[in-house]
Amino acid sequence: MTATQPTTSITLGERLVKRMGYGAMQLAGPGVFGPPKDHDGALAVLRAAIAAGVNHIDTSDFYGPFVTNHLIREALAPYPQDLVIVTKVGARRGDDASWLRADSPEELTDAVHSNLRNLGVDVLDVVNMRAWGNMHSPDESSIEAPFSTLAKLQQQGLIRHLGVSNVSAAQVAEAQGIAPVVCVQNHYNLVHRADDALIDQLAGQGIAYVPFFPLGGFSPVQSQTLNDVASELAATPMQVALAWLLQRAPNILLIPGTSSVAHLQQNLAAQDVVLSPEQVSRLNSL
Ligand SMILES: NC(=O)c1ccc[n+]([C@@H]2O[C@H](COP(=O)([O-])OP(=O)(O)OC[C@H]3O[C@@H](n4cnc5c(N)ncnc54)[C@H](OP(=O)(O)O)[C@@H]3O)[C@@H](O)[C@H]2O)c1
């Protein structure tokens, strides 16, 4: 047993969600651009996630663009009562698949309305303000202007809860000075641990921390230690990477991404993988 044995659900906004959720980004075409290679296969992944009890899905209009939101709507609407869909704004896609900053008041307002339309809902459960930073790590620029725009859209009743993504501790504090923050979504996994202090700080405040690239992203983490621990537990290396995140802190919610039902099922089963303190300490030293 580890020191932090995970509970299965934690609060996100006013809703209880399972700690093992699903990230929909991998459902779009190559480079997160265009339609999936296998449309029906993508619908099957979403439906299998819900059938297995997942009630937290992460998405954005800029995956595709619009592709993952359309797939989510096609596969799952009318949505289960307990499903929390988290989307994000702050970027858009160029015609050449580039990722472009889009956080002016007009762009953010359009993005919120576009997410509402594409998901087919009247209110967005949670919207993350995705700060631009250095693509996958934050900078210290102010997020006051874009986050204030989202706070106004929340006051208009278009958004239930707000989160922030790709942010530093100072940027989280800046956002909290404007409106409550229910989740922080940053790059974090076994081998990318810049947020260790931030995770503990947010745990103390009861705020969910949602690592993006929990498996390492487009090139999942590879390590002999991970393989060794996996074989000791008759688990897969990816299951061990997820189990390590679950034991890391009680406020961590997982959204591993996959385009495969088999991988989805393996990832969900990671919640049953129990790491010993000795295995955790070997993994910590990666
Ligand atoms: N806020 C942000 O800026 C931001 C940035 C990136 C991502 N996100 C969100 O975070 C979610 C998770 O990140 P991610 O999907 O990019 O990366 P990830 O979850 O770390 O890894 C996804 C990769 O791992 C593979 N994979 C998944 N399960 C596997 C398994 N059991 N065995 C072997 N390979 C497996 C997937 O390929 P297969 O499809 O073949 O399984 C895919 O290549 C995204 O879906 C998205 O919702 C947010």
The ligand as an SDF file (V2000), in Angstrom:
LIG
                    3D

 48 52  0  0  0  0  0  0  0  0999 V2000
   -4.0080   21.8230  -21.9420 N   0  0  0  0  0  0  0  0  0  0  0  0
   -3.1810   21.4890  -22.8940 C   0  0  0  0  0  0  0  0  0  0  0  0
   -2.4230   22.3010  -23.3940 O   0  0  0  0  0  0  0  0  0  0  0  0
   -3.1470   20.0790  -23.3810 C   0  0  0  0  0  0  0  0  0  0  0  0
   -2.0610   19.6440  -24.1880 C   0  0  0  0  0  0  0  0  0  0  0  0
   -2.0390   18.3260  -24.5930 C   0  0  0  0  0  0  0  0  0  0  0  0
   -3.0700   17.4600  -24.2360 C   0  0  0  0  0  0  0  0  0  0  0  0
   -4.1220   17.9170  -23.4740 N   0  0  0  0  0  0  0  0  0  0  0  0
   -5.1910   16.9890  -23.0300 C   0  0  0  0  0  0  0  0  0  0  0  0
   -4.5770   15.9420  -22.3050 O   0  0  0  0  0  0  0  0  0  0  0  0
   -5.0160   14.6770  -22.8100 C   0  0  0  0  0  0  0  0  0  0  0  0
   -3.9280   13.6540  -22.6140 C   0  0  0  0  0  0  0  0  0  0  0  0
   -2.7790   13.9890  -23.3680 O   0  0  0  0  0  0  0  0  0  0  0  0
   -2.3720   13.2290  -24.7020 P   0  0  0  0  0  0  0  0  0  0  0  0
   -3.5070   12.4210  -25.1850 O   0  0  0  0  0  0  0  0  0  0  0  0
   -1.7870   14.2280  -25.6160 O   0  0  0  0  0  0  0  0  0  0  0  0
   -1.1360   12.3550  -24.2320 O   0  0  0  0  0  0  0  0  0  0  0  0
   -1.0000   11.0530  -23.3060 P   0  0  0  0  0  0  0  0  0  0  0  0
   -2.2850   10.7060  -22.6670 O   0  0  0  0  0  0  0  0  0  0  0  0
    0.1910   11.2860  -22.4480 O   0  0  0  0  0  0  0  0  0  0  0  0
   -0.5590    9.9460  -24.3640 O   0  0  0  0  0  0  0  0  0  0  0  0
   -1.2640    9.6740  -25.5120 C   0  0  0  0  0  0  0  0  0  0  0  0
   -0.4140    8.7420  -26.3550 C   0  0  0  0  0  0  0  0  0  0  0  0
   -0.2280    7.5230  -25.6520 O   0  0  0  0  0  0  0  0  0  0  0  0
   -0.7130    6.4310  -26.4400 C   0  0  0  0  0  0  0  0  0  0  0  0
   -1.3710    5.5130  -25.5070 N   0  0  0  0  0  0  0  0  0  0  0  0
   -2.4770    5.7620  -24.7600 C   0  0  0  0  0  0  0  0  0  0  0  0
   -2.7710    4.7020  -23.9920 N   0  0  0  0  0  0  0  0  0  0  0  0
   -1.8310    3.7570  -24.2530 C   0  0  0  0  0  0  0  0  0  0  0  0
   -1.6130    2.4510  -23.7760 C   0  0  0  0  0  0  0  0  0  0  0  0
   -2.4140    1.8850  -22.8560 N   0  0  0  0  0  0  0  0  0  0  0  0
   -0.5530    1.7490  -24.2710 N   0  0  0  0  0  0  0  0  0  0  0  0
    0.2700    2.3090  -25.1810 C   0  0  0  0  0  0  0  0  0  0  0  0
    0.1000    3.5540  -25.6830 N   0  0  0  0  0  0  0  0  0  0  0  0
   -0.9440    4.2790  -25.2190 C   0  0  0  0  0  0  0  0  0  0  0  0
   -1.6700    7.0280  -27.4400 C   0  0  0  0  0  0  0  0  0  0  0  0
   -1.6960    6.2850  -28.6310 O   0  0  0  0  0  0  0  0  0  0  0  0
   -2.9950    5.4030  -29.0630 P   0  0  0  0  0  0  0  0  0  0  0  0
   -3.9910    6.3680  -29.6100 O   0  0  0  0  0  0  0  0  0  0  0  0
   -2.4280    4.4700  -30.0760 O   0  0  0  0  0  0  0  0  0  0  0  0
   -3.4630    4.7010  -27.8310 O   0  0  0  0  0  0  0  0  0  0  0  0
   -1.0290    8.3930  -27.6720 C   0  0  0  0  0  0  0  0  0  0  0  0
    0.0050    8.3060  -28.6250 O   0  0  0  0  0  0  0  0  0  0  0  0
   -5.3410   14.9840  -24.2810 C   0  0  0  0  0  0  0  0  0  0  0  0
   -6.1550   13.9770  -24.8340 O   0  0  0  0  0  0  0  0  0  0  0  0
   -5.9690   16.3400  -24.1710 C   0  0  0  0  0  0  0  0  0  0  0  0
   -7.3430   16.2000  -23.8330 O   0  0  0  0  0  0  0  0  0  0  0  0
   -4.1550   19.1950  -23.0370 C   0  0  0  0  0  0  0  0  0  0  0  0
  1  2  1  0
  2  3  2  0
  2  4  1  0
  4  5  1  0
  4 48  2  0
  5  6  2  0
  6  7  1  0
  7  8  2  0
  8  9  1  0
  8 48  1  0
  9 10  1  0
  9 46  1  0
 10 11  1  0
 11 12  1  0
 11 44  1  0
 12 13  1  0
 13 14  1  0
 14 15  2  0
 14 16  1  0
 14 17  1  0
 17 18  1  0
 18 19  2  0
 18 20  1  0
 18 21  1  0
 21 22  1  0
 22 23  1  0
 23 24  1  0
 23 42  1  0
 24 25  1  0
 25 26  1  0
 25 36  1  0
 26 27  1  0
 26 35  1  0
 27 28  2  0
 28 29  1  0
 29 30  1  0
 29 35  2  0
 30 31  1  0
 30 32  2  0
 32 33  1  0
 33 34  2  0
 34 35  1  0
 36 37  1  0
 36 42  1  0
 37 38  1  0
 38 39  2  0
 38 40  1  0
 38 41  1  0
 42 43  1  0
 44 45  1  0
 44 46  1  0
 46 47  1  0
M  CHG  2   8   1  16  -1
M  END
$$$$
